[in-house]
Amino acid sequence: MGRLFGTDGVRGVANADLTAEMALGLSVAAAHVLAEAGTFKGHRPVAVVGRDPRASGEFLEAAVVAGLASAGVDVLRVGVLPTPAVAYLTGALGADLGVMLSASHNPMPDNGIKFFARGGHKLADELEDRIEQVYHEHASGEPWDRPTGAGVGRVKGYHEGFDKYVAHLVGVLPNRLDGLKVVIDGAHGAAARVSPEAFARAGAEVVTIATEPDGLNINDGCGSTHLEGLRAAVVEHGADLGVAHDGDADRCLAVDGNGDEVDGDQILSVLALGMKEAGTLRGNTVVATVMSNLGFKLAMEREGVELLQTAVGDRYVLEEMKRGGYSLGGEQSGHVIVLDHATTGDGTLTGLMLAARVAATGRPLAELAGVMERLPQVLINVRDVDKGRVGSSARVAAAVGEAERELGETGRVLLRPSGTEPLVRVMVEAADLEQARAVAGRLADEVKSALG
């Protein structure tokens, strides 16, 4: 698998790349590294462990729990809950670490392990590196220092986690959702129970699709990567809006009453203006990535909201939010972070806040989302090239300059080497779709010729 930790934990095909032995070893390593870092400060540590409904999560959860308990960590098993629920409960219960088993929007055969530090925050890069180092040292034969007798960790279920998390979600809303009809696509994933319950408690009339997980159907033709079913259901039921989650519910995309998609940039636009009006948009700033649509940037400028852009990845958005003390950030993909109420992207919270804005204003979602115009955006993956030279090639730089001159102020060019594959992503935005396609095609050909 190369380096084990990626931008969002350890992920791979369950029982092939990600085995029970690896899950157990990583959990033991995490316990030892956090103990060395002084996280436990001499007390008996506690971990919150949750998972999404994938079949492989059952044996991986058993391995993680066994590893933690064998290292002297008491474990609270919260069962099937969203990633942001595990993060929230880690903080709310005063636990020393949290562990989530999920591969998010990936297909069912995949799974992953994500660790949270005290407070429900993602681990710092240096701690992940140290966990990986310790894991490899002991995988090669170095014995663990193992507690015995009363020193081993105890394991129990924490069944109150569902209600505690739902109550938190409903409790932070600025207003109720009475009078709204909402369709929820649970992706047959971790939010299949949580999201409908939260919307119903907040006063909405709820229609559900893809909320019957069987361990094998997660993300299968549904959820935030497949909006066709949600679009149809919203129109069929005459709903005000629909929300779609991914497998672990850390993201949310929406559909308006006409059945049209409302992406992460548009959701951020709606929430940013609502928070600005309420005085909760700290620094009058929203944080997004360089992949955000140019239309989002233009809308924020017009509405007097400052936009800060980071590298692609919700962890970089979160780092910038923490650094500047900002309250709202996210990605076009639907990872939205409301830092006053969550330590990570929370799809259910995002959907609730979006619906609350519709209810508070009495305006349809299509009208609210219309604050920004999505400019046509074309993305081409140029494969089998030397991505390391994309920033130093004079030919590529000249081609980019020519493209930018042609697009002028109404377009944008972005070249980005993939972090995991031998390819360069060419993204072009323009006021006209055909122009965007033409410019992107020419630029992709030049990248292939110069770097192939």
N, C-alpha and C positions, 0 to 999 in steps of 0.2 A: 504493500500500500504506500511505499515511500514514507514521507513524514506522516505520522498518524494524525496529528491534530491539523485540521483545516481551519477555515474561517468560522466554522460553526460546529466545533467538536470533532469527534472521530466518527467517520461514516463509511459504510461499504456494504457489500452483499452479506446479509446475515448468514452465519454458519459457513461462510467461505472466507471473505475478508475479515469480517467481524465475528469472532468465535466466542463461545462461552469462556474459554480459557483467557482470551484477551480481555473480555469484560471484567472477569474476576481480577486479573492482574492489574488492570488500569485502576480499578476501584481501590485495591490495596495500596497501590502506588500513590493515588490521590490522598488517601488517609495519611500516609507517612509524610508526604511532601507538605501537606497543610499543617501537620503536627510540627515538622521542622521549622516552618515559617512562623510558628507561634500563634497560628489561628485558634488552636484549642486552649491555649493559655492555662494548661494544667488541669482543666476540667474534662469530664467524660463527654466526648463529642457526640453530636446528634446529626443525622442526615435525613433529608426528605427524598424519597425515591418515587418517581412516577413514570408513566409510559403512555404511548399511544396504543391503539388496539391491534397493531400488527401481531400476527401469530408468533413471530420470532421474539417479540417483546416479552413473551411469557418466560422463555428459558433465559433470555439475557437479563431480565429483571432478577431471576433467581440467582444468577451468577454475580451480579452487582451486589445484591443484598448479602450473599455469602461472603464476598470479598470484604465488604465494609465491616460486617460483624466480626469476621476473623481478625480484623485489624483493631478491634476494640471500639467500634463506632456503633452506637445505638441507632436503629433504623426505624423510621416511620414510613410505612408503605401507603401511599395515597391512591394507588391504582391508576386507572385510565383517566388522565386529566391533561389539559393543554400545557404546553411548555411554559407560557406565562403564569399558569396556576402554580406550577412547581416553584417558579421563581418567587412568586408572591408568598406562598406558604413558607418557603425557606426563610424569608424575612419576617413574616408575621409570627412565626412560631419560635423565632430566635435560634433557628438551627445553624449549625456550623458550615454545612454544605448541602447542596441539592444536586440530584442526579436525574436527568431526563433521558429516557430511551425513545428516540424517534429519528426518522430520516425525513421529517418535514414533508415537502411536496414530492419527494422521490417515490418511485413505484414500490409496491409491496415487498418484493424480495430484499430491498435495502433496509438497513436500520442504522442507528447511530447512538452515540453516548455524548451527552453534554453535561458539563459540571458547572455548578453555580457556587460562588463564594458566599460567605455570611452576608446577609442582607438581600440575597437574591440576585447578585450581580455576576456577570460573566467573569471567569478567571482571567487574570492578566496573562499576557503572552509568556512572560518569564516563568510563571507557575505551570502553565501547560507544557512548556519545554522541559521543565524539571520533572514533571510527572512522567513524560515520555522517556526521559533519560533513566529515571529510576525503574520504570517498567522494563526497559530493555536490559538493564543490569540484572534484574532478578529473573527475567525470562531466560537468561543465559546460565542460570544455575546458582547465583548467590542467594542464600537462604534469607527469609524474612525473619524479623524479630516478632514473634507471635505471642500474644497474651494467652493465658490459660485460666481455668477456673472462673472466678467472678469477673475476671478482666475482659472476657469476650463480650462482644456487643449483643444486645437484646433486640429482637425484631417484633414489631406489632403493627397492626393496621391502624391507619388514621382515617376513619370513615367520615369524619366531620369536614374533611378538606373540601368536598364538593360544595356544601352549603356555605362554608366560610368564604370561599372564593366568589361564588355567585353573589352573596350578600355584599362583598366588597365592590364588585362591578356595579351593581345597582345603586349602591350607596354613594358613589362618586359622581353619578350623573347630575347635570345641572337642572334637569327637568324630566318629567315622566313622558312616556310614549303613548299615552292614551289616545285612541282614535286612529292610530297607524296600523296598517296591515303590512307585515314584513314576511318575506320568504327567506328561509335560511337553508343554505346548502352546507351541510356539515362535513362533506368530503368523506363520509363514512369513517371519520377520524376522531381525534381526541375531543373535539367540541360538539360531538353529536348530541350529547345530553346537556352540556353546559350552556351553549349558546341559546337554544330554544327556551330553556328555563330562565335565563337571565332576561331575555326580551319579554317573556310572558310576565315575569315579576315586575318589570318596568312598565307594564300596561299595554304592550302591543298585542295585536291579534297575530298569531304566529302560524305560518304554513311551513312545513319542513319537507326537504328532499335530501336524499343521501345521508340519512341519520340512522342507519341500521348496520353498524359495523359488524362483520363476522370474522375479522382477523385477516381476511384475504382481499377485501374489496376497497381498501383505503386508496383514495385518489384515483380510482378506476373510472375514468370518464366523467368525473365530477370534481367539485371543489374549484379553487381559485385558478387552476390551470385549464379548466374545461367549463366555461360559463354558459354553454349552449342550453343545458337543462334549466339553469336558473333564469335565463332570459325568457324561456318559454313559460316557466311556472309563474313568473311575475305578471306576464301578460294574461295568462289563463285565469289567474285568480284576481286580477284587477288590483294588485298590491301597490302600495306606495313606493316600495323599494325592495331590493333583495340583497343579501350579503352572502359571500362565499368565502369559506376558510380553506386553508391547506390542511395537511394531515395532522399537524401538531398545533394548529390554530394560532400561530404567531403572526399571521398575516390576514388581510381582509381586502377583497375587491368587492365592488358593489355594482348593482344594476338599477337604473332608474325606472320610473313607472312606465316608460315607453319600451323597456327591454334593452336599452342601450347601456354599454359598459361605462362604469365610472372607475377609473384606475387610481393608483396610489397618489399620483400628482394631483388629480382632481379632489380626492379625499383630503389631502393635505391643504389644498386651497380652501375648501369649505371649513375645515376645522380651524385653520389659521385665522380666517376672518371672524369666525365666531368667538375664538379666544381673544382676539384683539378687541372686539366689542366688549367682552366681559372683563377685560383687563388682566387676563391670565397668560397672555403671550409674552413671556419674559424677554426683555431686550427687544421687543417688537421684531423678533427674528424667528425664522423657521430654517431648519437644517435639512438638506437633501443631498443627493449624490450628483456627480457629473452626468449621469445618465438621465436625469430628469428632463422632461420635455421643455424646449425653449419657451413654449407657450406658458408654462408654469412660472418661469422666471419673469416674463413680460407682465403676467397678471400680478405677481407680487410687487413688482416695481410700480405698476399703476395704482395698486391699493395701498402703497406706502408701507409695505412689509419688507424687511431686509431678508435676503436669501443667502445663506452660506452653503457652499457645496464641498463635498468630501469625495474621497475615493469610493468606488463601488463596494457596498457591504454595510449591513446595518450596524456592525460593530464600530465602523469608522464614524457613522452618524452619531452613535451613542457617545463615543469618545469626545467628539466636538461639542455635543450637547452638555456633557459634564464639564468640559473645560470652560465653556462660556456661561454655564448656568442657564441654558435655554430649556424651554418646556415642551417644544414640539419639533419632531423631525421624522424622517422616513424615506422610503424608496418608492419608485414607480411600481414595483412589484406588489405593493400593499403592506410591507413592513412599516407600521406607523408606531412611533414611540411617544407616549404622553407621559413625560418623566415625573409629573406630579403624582401620578397614580400607578405607574408600572416601571419596572427596571429593564424591561425588554419589550420588543414588539408584541402587541396583544391584539389579535384579530377580533375577539369578541368585544373588548372595550372599544376598539376603533369603530366597529359596526354600531354599537350602542350610541356612541357620541355623534356619529353621523346621523343616525335616526333622531337623536335628541335635537339636533339642529333643525331638521326638517319639521319636527313637531313644534319647536319654539317659534319658528318664523312663519309657519303655515304656508311655506313655499315649497313646490315640488322639488325633488332632488335634481331633476334635469335643469331647472332654473338656477339653483344654487351652484351646481357644478359648471354652469355656463360662464362663471366668472373667469375661467381660463379657456382658451381655445387651443386644443391639441394640434400642434403643427404636424404635418406628415413626417414620419420618422422611419427611415429604412436602415436595417441592420444586416450586414453581410459578414459572415465568418470566413476569413481567408485562411485556408488550412495548409499545413505542411510548408511553413515558412519559418525563417529564423526570426522569431518574435523578439529576440533580444536586441536586434538592430533597428527596430521600428523607430526608436528615438534618435538614432544617429545617422540614418541614411539621408544623404542630400537629395536623392531622387524622390524619396517619399516626402520629405519636407517641401520640396518644390511643388509636388502634386497637391499637397494639402493647401499650400498657399494659393495656388491657382483656383482650387475648389472654393476656398473662403472668399476670394475676390468675386467669383461668379455669384455666390449666394448673397453676399453683402450683409446688411443688418438683419435680414429676415431669414437667415439660415445659420447652420452650425455644423462643424465637422469634428468628430472625435475618433481617434485611433487608440485602441487599448489592447495590449497583449493579454491573452488569457492567462489566468493564474495556474491552470491545471492542464492545458492542452497546447500542442504546437500550432497555435493559430493566433491571428490578429483580428480583432473585431473592428469593423469599419461602420461607423454610425453617421448618417447624414440627415439633417433636418432642413426642411425648406417650406416655404409657403405653399408650394405646389408639389403634389405627390410625384408626378412624372419627372419634375426637375430633381427631386430627391433621389429617385431611382437611377436617373441617368448619371448624376454626379457620383453616387455611391458605386455604381458599376464601374465607371472609369477609374475611380480611386482604388477600388479593390483589384482591378487588373494591374494597376501600377505597383501596388504593394506586392502582388504575386510575382511580377516580373523583377522587382528590385530585391526582394527578400527570399525568393524561392530557390 
